Amino acid sequence: MASAKYDIITVGGGLGGAALAKGMAENGANVLVLESETKFRDRVRGELLVSWGVAEAKELGIYESMKAAGGRVVEWDEQTTNGGAAVRRHLPSTTGPMTPRLNFYHPTMQESVLEAAANAGAEVLRGARVREFVAGDSPKVIVEVDGRAQEFPTRLVVGADGRSSQTRKWGGFQVLRNPDQTHIAGVLLDNMSAPDNTSHVFRVFDKCLTALLFPQGNGRVRAYLCYPATSEYRLTGQVELPRFIELSVLAGAAPEFYADVQPVGPLASFNSASSWVEHPYQKNIALIGDAAASTDPMWGQGMALAARDARVLRDKLLSHEDWDEAGHAYAYTHDEYFKVSNTVESWLEKLLVQTGPDADARRAKALPLWSEDPSRHPDTTSSGPDHSIDESVRMRFFGEDQS
């Protein structure tokens, strides 16, 4: 059965897809959101909007909805390295956008943004499984709902369907990938005594371990552990929770934080290597969020990048009558800011994650200079990928400008 033609179909109703649908629907576009899940469930994934991502959410008009749906405003960040003194930072007064972070429970966040899209006039179809995609000048999406196939013609298809994007596959986009370095394990914990107003990062260089704690309020924390991909173990399943806690403490987290914790979600591990496509638009298909580029979760950029993708694509579509030109304009812009983010993450990995004599030498040279002059390392992960990454920036980052 055929429906009326839509201006935009977003495949995926998460942060990026729903935010774009809201932004376009409230500007008069006829938008359909196809979401496979009838009810969002807890999985281990990003639950943090860093400061520049909060600024993007405000531009999209979704920040207040996310906050009202249980989002936790976090003003402080603490970094502890090799068991030394914690470096505490007040985010609203030190980041480029002058904003805090927002932590959230992912399923609740998704529901709030998808509801905002529906309230703006987008049509939302849940339990929709895309079975086929017809590319070309008049693209069509074939969807199965309740065992029946439905055909939806559209002007533009937006793939917002995550790291394993089927839209990306159907569109013939080539996926590039960084070398495997680390795995990241995550679990949702209740009864944690870590402060509710502070995100924590604990790192120990010689073990290549990083523990991350992102509070959601009332003692609930999304806890992560980054560990070498070459490890013999894989932290998946509740039987591995004691080892997860043991290694988190070895990374520098306070043992008392975990004394009374109770898991309230799955413990799972994933390879954290970044993957992406170059120029995420072609033939009336645009990719946003993890479908376009998924970064190493250790650095917390995924949700912010998804929000920026949605905002940039919205703005390009609204400012161009020719949507093919708009799609290419979006892709060029996306490539610019993703390149900055991916490059700085690779620098951070060489300096703060890798082990061995060469990595130790890099740290011995760069980190004392960072202490003297924090501007040596661009504040990409908190303030955003809106700066140069030319050779002079790289040399200052690693302290190679010093004889």
N, C-alpha and C positions, 0 to 999 in steps of 0.2 A: 504494500500500500504506500502511496506517495503522499508527502506532506507539502505544504507551501514552502517556498524557498526561504531559507534563512540567510541573513547577512553573514553571520559567524556561527560556527559550531565549535565549541571547545570540548575536546576529548579529555575529560578529567575535571573534577570539581573541587580540587584542592585549592590551596592559597592562590597560586598563579591563575589557574583557569577561572575560578570564581571571581577573583578581583577584576580580571579583564572583562568578564561577562557583566559585572556590575557597572564598570566604567563605560562600556559601550552601550549597554541598555539604557542607562540614564541619559545618554546623548542621542537616543532615538533609534539605535540599531536593533534589529530583530535577531535575538541571540538565543541559541539553544545550548544548554550544558548537558553533556552526557556523562553520567557518573555511574560506574559499575557497582559500587557498594550501596546497598539500601540503608545500611547503618555503618558509620565509620567505626572501626575497631582499633584498639591499641596495638601499635607496632613500634618497634624501635626505629625512630627517625628524628629529624630535627625538631626541637621544641624551643627554639630561641630566635628572636629577632634582635640582632645587634643594633647598635645605635643608629647607624645609617639605614638599616632596614626599617626601624621605627619611623624615620623621616619619610621613607617611601610609602609605608602604610598610611601615614597621615595624608600624603598626596593622593593616594587612592581612595581615601575616605572610609577605610576599614579599621583604622586603629581603635576607635572608640568601641566598635562592635567586638573586636578581639579582647579588649580590656574588660568589657562588660561580661564577656563569656568566661571569666575566670582568669584572664591574663594577669600575670604577676609583674608589676613594675619593679625593676631591680636597678638601683642607682649606683651600686658599688661593684667593683671587680677586684679580686685579689689574685695575685700570681705568686706562687712559692716555688723556688727552684733549688734543687739539691739540698733540701732541708733548711735553707737559709730563711732570713726574715721575709715575711710576706710584704709584697709591694701592693699597696692599696690605692685604688683610683676611683675618683668620683666622676662617673661618666657624664652626667648632665653639664658639668662645668669644664670638661677637658676634651670632649669629642668635637669634631667638626660641626655636626648638626646640633650639638648641645642638647642631646636627648639621652634618656636612660635606655636600658634594654627592656625587652618584654619577653618573659618566659610564659609558656602555655602548655596545656594538655592538648596534643595534636587533634584528636577526634573532636573535641569541643570547639577548637579554633576552626576546623573545617566546616562544622555545622553553622557557626556564626557567620562566616564569610559567604557560604553558599546561600544562607537565608538572606543576607544583604543583597546578593545578586538577584534572587527571586523578588525581593521587595522593590528592586529597581526596575523590574519588568522582564528580566530574563526568564525563559522557560527552562525548568530543570527536570530532567528525566533520570530517575534513579533506577538501579538494577539494569542499566543499559549496557550490553556487551557488544562492542563494535566487532563485526564479523568480516567486513570488507570495506575497502576504500577505493573509489574510482577517481583517479586524478584527471587533470586537464583543465580546460577553460571553464567547465561547469562541473566542479567536483561534487561527488555524492558520498554519503556515509551510509552504509548498510548496517543496521543495528538490530540485535535480537533483544526483545523485551517480553517476558512471560512466554517464551517459546515461540513468539511470532516475529518474523522479519519485517522491519520497516525501513524505508528508504528516505533519506533526508538530503535534498539538494541544498547547496550553500554557495555563497560567494567566497568564503575563506574558511579553511579548517585550521584550528589552532591545537597543536598537540601539547597538552599539559598533563601527560600521563606518565611522568616519572622516569626513573633511571632505565627501566626496561621498556621504554616507549614503543608501542606498536605503530603509532603514527609515524614515528621516525623511521621505522623499518619499511612501512608501506611507501613512504615518500622517497626512499632510496638514499637517505643521508648516510654518509660515511662517519663512523664513530672513531675518534682518536682517544688515546688513553695514556696516562702517565704510568711509569713503572710501579709495580706493587712494592709498597714499603711497610705499611702498617695495616693492622686490623683495628676496628673500633667495636667495642662491646657496649651495650647499654641496657639499663633496666630502670623501671620506675619503683622508687622506694618510699614507704611511709615510715613515720617515727624517726626521721633523721634529725639530729640535733644541730646541724650546720645552720648558720644564720640565714633567715629567710630574705634578707635584703641584699645579699651578696652572692655573686657568681664566683666560683673558685676554680683555679687551675693549679694543679700540682704536677711538677715535672722533675724527673731524675734522669740525668743524661746517660750515665753508664749502663742503666738498665733499659733505656729506650722506652720508658713508661710515662704516660701522661694521664692523670685522673682529672675529670671534669665534673663539677657539681652545679646544676642549674635548678634553684629552688622554685617551686610552684605555689608555696604558701602552706601554712598549717603543717609543717613537718614533711611535706611531700616534695621529693627531689628526683629529677631525672639525672641519674648518675651514668657516666661513661668512663671507659678505660681504653686508651690507645696503647697497643702493644705490637711487637714486631711480627710482620707477616711470616717470618721464618720460624716462629715459635712452634714447638711440638704440640702445644695445646690449642684448643679452640673454645672460647668461653661462650658456650651456647647451652641453654637448658638450666633449670634451677639447681641441678646437682653441682653446677660450676659456680654457684653464688659464693660459697666460702672462698674459693680461689680468686674470684673477682674482687672481693673485699680485701683479701690478703695482699694482692698486687696493688690495689688502690692505696693501701696504707704504705706499701713499699715505695710508691711514687711520692709520698709525702702527706697524704690526707691523714687527719687526726683519727686515731682508732676509735675515740669516743663518739665520733659522728655516726659510726655504724653499729654501735653497741646494741641498740634495740630495733634496728630496721626490720621491716617486713616488705617483701616484694609484692607488688600489686599489679605486675605485668610481666611479660616474658623477658628472659635474658637471652639476647642474641648477639652474634658477631657478624660483621660484614667487612669485606675488603674496602678500604677507604680511598683507593687511588682515584684521582679525578678523571672524568671522561667528558668528552664534548664533541660537538660538530662545529665545523667552520661554516659560517654564514647560515644560520638556522632559518632560512626561508628559501623556498623555491616552488614554483608551479602552484600557487595559491595554498601553500601549506607553510605555516609558521610554527616554530617550536619555542616553548618558553619553559622556565623552571628547569628541573632536572632532565627533561627531555632534550633541552638544548645544551645544558652543561651542568654536570654535578661535580661539586668540588669536595675536597677532603673534609669530612665532617669535623675533624679535629679543630678547624679554624672557624667553624660556626657561620659560614657565609651563605649556605644554601637557601634559607628562607628569605634573606635579604635580596639575593640575586633573583629569586622567583618574583618577589614584589617589584623589583626594578624592571624586570622583563615585562611584566604586565603593564606597568606604568608607561614604559617607553613605547611598547607596541600600541597601547591605547592612544598616546599622543601622536604617533606617526599616522595612524589610521584617521584620526580626527583632523589632521592638518593636510592630508593629501586626498584629492578626489580620485586619483588613480591608486587603487589599493596594492597593485603590483609594485609601484614605486614605493609605497609606504612599507611594504614587507621588506624590500631590499634595504630601505633606510633604517628600519629596525635592526636588521641583521648586521649591517655595518657598525651601528652603534653598540649593539650587544658584543660584537667581537672585540671592540676597543676596551670596554670595561672588564670583560671576562679575561682578556689577555693580561691586564694589570693584576687582577685578583690571582690568576693562576701562576703568574710569574712570581709575585711576592710570596705566595704559599710555598713555591719551590725553594725560594731563598730561606724562608723560615724553617723548612724541613732540613735543609743542609746545616743550618746553624743550631737549631734547637732539638732536633729529633735524631739525626743520624749519629751513630757511634763509631768509635775507632780513632786512631791517632790523627788522621786528617781533620775529622770533625772537632776533636779536642783542640787542635791548633787554630782552627777557625774561631772557636769560641774564645780562646785565650787572647786572640787579637781583637775581636769585635766587641765582646760584651763589656770590657772596661770602658771602651769608647762610648758605648751606649749609655753607660751610667753617667758619664760626664756630659753627654749631649744626646738626649732622647730623640732629637729630630733626625738622628742618623738612620733610624728605622721608620719608614713611613707608617702612619697609623691606619693602614688599609683595612684591617679586620674590624676596627671599631668605627672609623670615620668614613670609609668608603674608597672605592677604586678610582678616584678622580685625581690622579697625579701622574707625573712622569715616571717611567721605569727605564730611562736612558742609562748609559754606562756610568755617568757620574753618580746617579742614585744608587746603582748596584755597588759601586766601589765604596761609597760612604757606608752603605749597609754592612759590608763585610770588613770595613776598616782598611781597605786596600789603598785608600788615598793617603795613608800615613807611611812614611818611609821606615 
